[in-house]
Amino acid sequence: MPASPSTARAINDRLALELLQQEGPLTAGQLKTMTGLSRPTVADLVERLQESGLIQVVGEAGAARRGPNARLYGIVADRAHLAALDVRTESVSVVVADLLGTRLAEATLPIGGEAGTGPAVEQAANLVERTARNAGATRLHSVCIGAPGLIDPASGELRATTGLPAWHRRLVAALQERLPTGVIVENETNLAAVAEQRLGIARDRDSFAFLWLGHGVGAGIILDGRLRRGASGGAGEIGFLPVPGTAAVPSAVDCDGGFHSLAGSAAICALGERYGLRGPAAGDHAPPAAAVVAAALAADERAFLDDLAGRLALGAAAVASVLDPGCVVLGGEVGHAGGDALAARVEARLAELSPLRTEVRAGGLGGAAVLSGALLTARESAQREIFP
């Protein structure tokens, strides 16, 4: 059954808006070429989108040719403002951007455990509001929070998890009360995986496993172009994976004894000390484990790097043997610090452990991947509501 005229108009409008989002300002002629629509149809949709306040004339093209210049149309960037949050154990980072994803203001606030739940929530919520004001945003249309822990797939809420601060869960409720907008919560590793897929090292891959290597460890699973969360939202909780080389096995409430005990920040720092490698010097803000890996590369401490690669390959082999993603991305601050040198070592060791050919790449976005993924998610949420 052919689409009704109103449905066809909505489809054409969204196609044009997506092209303007991806390609930047375009002329009506360029929209005609890219969409395959007729000139009258493009003229109608341009007029319609202008009247709805979604696009505007942003310049002219064709100054070098004869005749009148063609108008360039672009999305009205300040039609909506977005906020992305990266909530860590002892800090929160905020980015406010416009509908095109242009970052307008950013801020980070350390929040120690001594602050208490109520004051910590108030500090974090105030940071979001202050950053929005600094960006010139009178209203936030969409907010996405990246947080460690499990997200309930039914309710979309952050679950209470042993070892994570109580203010994490309270912050979500506080923002929902204080901001007249929808608040999305997503696991930080999933957001980082989406960012690497869309903006980073995995843009050419439909399937890959993303290993987050930071304070803790986790995995984000992209299969056939889609993020996979699992039945309970816990797909990728690789820190609980039982692996050889640990003194015990993990439990349902404690990942000590699992892969976390080999590849978490504390474990990497302890491994570094065995090789005489130290964490960041005074005044250096690099995460401790990332600083140890960077020091090993600078000193060409191959034994440490081989040892670490062997540990990481255990987790990568488990993921590869079950999912066969074809590619594993080492993300987070540690994966970024290790770069191609560490990735090559992990790939070589993985080839010894698994018969499945698996490429290993270093993440391209490092710790910034969480905010980037949250911003992408907030923008897509806003577009679903604003675009036809």
N, C-alpha and C positions, 0 to 999 in steps of 0.2 A: 504494500500500500504506500503510495507516495506521501511525502510529508505535507502537512497543511501549510498554507502560506506563512502563518505565524511561527510554526516550528522551523520552517526553512529560514525565515529571517533570523531567528534566535541562533540557529546553527551558523549561519554566515557571519553574524555579529561576533560570536565567540571565536570563530576562526580568525577573523580580522584582528581581534584583540590579542589573541595568542601570538600572532605574527608580530604585532607591534611590541608585545612584551619581549619576544625572543630576539627580534632583529633591530629594534629601536625605531625611530621615526621613519615613516615611509610615505611616499606619494600615493595618490589614488591609482596612478598607472602601475606602480610597483605592487600595490595590493591586488590589482586586476590580474597581473602576471602570476603572482604567487598563489592566489586562490583559484584561478581559472574561471572566475565569475565574469559576467558581462559588465561593460562600462556603466550602463544604467543601474545595475544592481549594486555595484560598488559605490556609485554616487549616492544612492539611496541609503546604504548602510553608513556611509561617512556622515551624511546629514543626520541620520538617526542617532548615531553615537555621540555626535557633537551636542545635539539637543538634550541628550541624557546626561551630559557632563562627564562622559567617560574619556573622550579624546578632545584634543584642541590643536590648532595650528601652532607649530613650534618653530617654523622657519620656512625657507624656500630651497628648492633644488634646481639645478640646471642653469646656473648663472652663466655658464660658458656657451650656451646655445642661443639661437635666435628665438624671438618670441617671448611671451610672458613666462616667468618662472613658475614651476609647479610647487604647490603648497606641500609642506611636510607635515604629516599628522603624527601626533604622539599621545600616549596615555597621559591623563591628568594625574601626575604623580602624587599630589597631595589630596587626592580624593579619599585616601585612607592612610592611616599610620599604624604601624605594626610594632610589636615589641617581642624580643627573643630573650630568654633567660637561660643561663647555664648555672645551675645550682649545684655547688660542690659541698663537701662535708664541712668546710670552714670558710666558704666564701660564696658570693653570688655575683655574676656578671650580667649586665644588661646592655642590649643594643636596641635602639629605636630607629626605624627606617620608614620610607614612604612605600607606596604601592609598587614602585619599580624595584624595590630592594635596595635603594641607595641609603647607606647608613648616615644618619643625621646626628646621632649622639650616642656615646658609649660610656660606661662606667663600671667599675669593679669595687666591691666592698668586702673586706675580710670580716668574717663573723666567727668569733671563737666560741668554744663550748661554754665558757663562763658567762656568756651573755644571757642565758636563759631563754626558754622557748618564746615567751611573749615579747621581750625586747628584740630578739632576733627576727621575729616575724615583722615587727614594726620597722626595724632598720631596713629590711629587704624591701618591704612594700613602699616605704618612703623613697628608697633608691629608684624604684621603677617610676614613681610619680615625678620625681625630680628630673630624671633623665628624659621623660616625655616632655616636660616643660622646656628643658634645654633644647630639645629638638623642634620646639615650636608646635607641638601636637596638642590640640585642645581635647582630643579624644583618641583613645586607642581602639582601633576596630577589631584587631585580633592579637592575642598574646599566646605564645607557645613557650612552655617551660620544659627544659631538658633536665632530668633529675636521675640520680642513681636509684636503683630499686625496681620493683615490679609494678607495672601498670595493669590494673584490672581491665580486661578487654570488654567486659559488660558495662561497667560504670565509667571507665576512663579515669578512675581515681588512682592516686599513688597509694600503694599498700604500705601498711606499717611493717618495717623490716628491721630486724635486729642489727644494731651497729650503726644505723643512720639517725641523724638528729631528728627530734620530734618536730622541729620548726619547718622542716621540708614539707610535711603534709599540711601543717597549719597555714603555710604561706599560700598554697593553692586556694584554700577557702577564703583567706583574707583578701586576695586579689579579686576573686569572684564577687565578693561583697563590695569592695571599694571601687571597682572599675565597671562601668556599664558596657561590658563586652564579654565575649566568650573566651574562656581560658582553656587551652589545650595542654595536656601533660603527656610527655612521651619519655621513654627511657633514653638516657643520654647516649648510650652506645648505638641505639637504633637511629637517632638523629645524626650522629657522626657518620654512620654507614650511608645514609641518604645523601649527606653532603659530599662524601667521596664519590658516590655514584653520579651525582649531578654536576659537581664542580671540580672534583679532585682527580685522583689517579685511576679511578675505575669507570670513567666515562664511556669506555669502549666495551664494558662488560655487562651482560644481562644477568649473569650469576657470579657471585663471589661471596666469600666469608670475610667479615671485617673483624679483626681482633683489636679490641681497645686495650691498650697497655698504658695505664696511668697509675693512680693511687691503687686502684683495684684492677681487675681484668674482667672483660665481658666480650661478647660476640654479637655482631649484627649480621643477620642472614638476608641476603638479597638473592632470590631465585626467580629466573624468568622475568626479571625486571621489577619484581615486587618484593617489598619488605615483608618478611615472615615473622609473626609474633608468637605463634604457638597457641595451644588451646587455652592456656592460663596467662598468656602474656609473658611467659618466662623463657621463650626460645633464646638461646645464647647465654644462659647463666653458666658460662664455662668455668667460672671460679670454683664451682662445686664439683667439677669433673674429677673423679678419682684418677690419679696418675702415679706411675712409679717414681720413686725418688723422694717421697715425703714420709714423715715419721708416723703418720696416722691416716685416717680416712675422714672426709668431711661428714658433717651431720646435716639434718634438715634446717638447723638454725645457725650453723657455723661452717664457713668454707675453709677454715684452717685444716690442712691435710689434703686439700684439693689442689687444682692447678694454680689457684691464688697463692699457695705457699711456695710455688716455684717462680711465678712470674709477676707477682704483685710488687709494688714499689719497695716495701720493706725487704722482700726477698732479694731483689736486685741490688739494693744497697748493701745487704749483708754479703752477697756474692762479691760485690766490688771490693769490700774490705779484705776479703781473702786474697785479692790480687793487688792490694795496696792502693786501690782507687777510692777516692773520697767524693762526697756529694758537693753541692755548690758552696763556693767560698762566701764569706760574709759580704752582704750587699748584692749577691747574685740571686735573682728571683726565679731561676730555672728550677723545675721540680727535681727533687733529689735523685730519683732513679734516672731521669733523663740526663742530668749532669754527670752521673757515673758513666753512662753509656758514651756520652760525648767525650769524657776524659779518656776512656778506653780507646776510642777511635783516634784521638789526638796523640796518644802514646803508642799507638799500634799494638795494643795489648791483645794479641790474637787469641791467647788461651782463654781469657775472659769472654771474648766475643764468641768463641766456639762453644764454651760452656753455656752461655746464655742462649745461643742459637739452638743448642740441644734441648734446653728446657722448653723454649717456645715451640719447637717442632713437635713436642709431645701433644700439646693442645691442638696444634694445627693438624696433626695426623688424625686425631680423633674426629675433628670436624670433617676433614676430607674423606675419611673412610665411610662416614654416615651420609653426607650430603653430596659428595663429589662436585664441589662448586667450580673446580677448574682453576680457581684463583683465590689466594688468601692475601688480604691487605693488612699489614702491621700498622695500626693507627695509634692515636693518642700521642702524648709527649714522648714516650719511649720509642715507639715506632718511627716517629718523625726524626728523633735524635739519631737513631741507628741508621737511618737512610738505606741506600742501596747496598751498602757493605753488609749490614746485619741481615737484610732481606735475602741476599744471595746465600749467606751461610745457612739461614733457616731453610731455604729451598733445597739446598744440597743435602741437608740432614733429613728433611722430609722425604726426599726421593729414596732414602735408605729405609724409611719406616713404612712407606705406603706404595702399593703398586699403581696407584692412580696418579697420573701426571697432573701436578698442581703447581702453578706459577705462584711465586710469592713476591709481592711488591711492597715498597715502603709507602705509607700514607703521605699524601701531599699537603694535608691541612693541619696536621698536628692537633694540639689542644683546641684550636679555633674551630674545629669541625662541628662541635656541639652547637655553638651559637649559629654557625652557618646553616646547619640542618634545621634548627628551630626557626630561623628567619624564613627559610624556604617553606616550612610547614605553615607558619602564620600567614605568609603571603598567599599561599594556595587556598587557605581557608577564607581569607578576605575576598579573593577573586571568585570563589564559588558563590558567594553571596552578592557581590557587586556586579559581576559580569552577567549578561543575559543567560 
